[in-house]
Amino acid sequence: MANTTFWREWKSKLEEEKQLADQARMLKQILPDIDTSLFLSGDADYIKRVVFSFVDSVKLEKKHILKEAVKIAETYGLQRTEVFLSHIRAYILVFFRCKLLICSFVSDI
């Protein structure tokens, strides 16, 4: 009986470790520079910084990342609306920067 319990607990622990490894792999594919152990530990401040930094990267890299950002946010306890607002804010900033560049270019002519 004790032997059966041992193997059941061992299998459960192994499945949990596999799930964590899968999550870490998925996170590293989307966010290659993160500290996965800190992220998976549930550090809310770190998770928030990483996700919002990821959303802000749209300004620099022109990625379509909202779907991935929302998935990560929901999985790790962030509000979906916060991610949407951060994403919208990033696009608004890009729009106004482009508008300022265009206006300054046109005024120079």
N, C-alpha and C positions, 0 to 999 in steps of 0.2 A: 504494500500500500504506500509506504513512504517512498519507494522507488518510483511509483507512478506519479506521485505528487511532484517529486524532483524533476522528472522529465517534462511534465506539463508546465511547470514554472520555467524551466530552462527554455522550452519551445516558445513560451509567451515572451520571455526576455529577448530571445533571438529575433522574434517577429517585431518587437518594439524597436530594437536596434536597427533592423533593416528599414523600418519605416522612417526613422530619424536620418539614416544614411540617404534614403531616397529624397527626403525633404531637403537635405543639405545639397545634394546633387542638383536638384531643381533650382534651388536658390542661387547656386554658383553659376548655373547656365544663364540666368537672367541678370544677376548682380555679382559679377566675378570678383569684385574687390571687398566683399563683406566678410566679416568674422562670423562664420556660420554657428559656431558654438555660442557666441554671445547672442546672436539673433534667435537661435532655437532655445536659449535659456529663458526667453520671455521678457527680456529687458525692454520695457515699453518705450522708453526714451530712445534707445538705440534703434529699435524697429521703426519708430516714427521718423527719425533722422534719415535712415536708409531709404525708406519708401518715398519720403518727400524729396530727397536728393535724386532718386530715380525719376520721379515725375518731373522735376526741374531739368533733368538732362534733355528733355525734349527741346529745350531752348538751344542747346548746344549741338545735339546730334540729329534733330528732326526725326526722332523715332515715333512710332505709333505704339505706345507702351501702356496705354490706359488699362486695357484688359488685364495685362499681367500685373500691373500695380494694384488694381482692385482685388484680384485673386489673392495676392500676397497679403494685402491689408486685411481682408476678411479672414484669412487663415490665421493671422497672428494678432487679431484683436483690435485693429484700427477701424475707425468709422469710415464707411464707404463714401459718405458725403465729404469728409475731409479730403480724401484723395481726389474726388471730382473737383472740389474747389481749388485745390492746389494745381491740378491739371489745367483748369480754365484760367487761373491766374497766370500760369506759364505762357499760355497762348496769347493772352491779352498783352503781356509784357513784350512778347515777340512782335505782335501787331504794332504796338506803339513805337517800338524801336525802329521797325521798318518804316513806319510813317514819318518819324523824325529824320531818318536817313534820306528818304525821298524828298521831304520838305527842304532839308538843307542842301540837297543836290540841286533841286529846282531853283532855289533862291540864289545859288551860285551862278546860274546861267544868265 
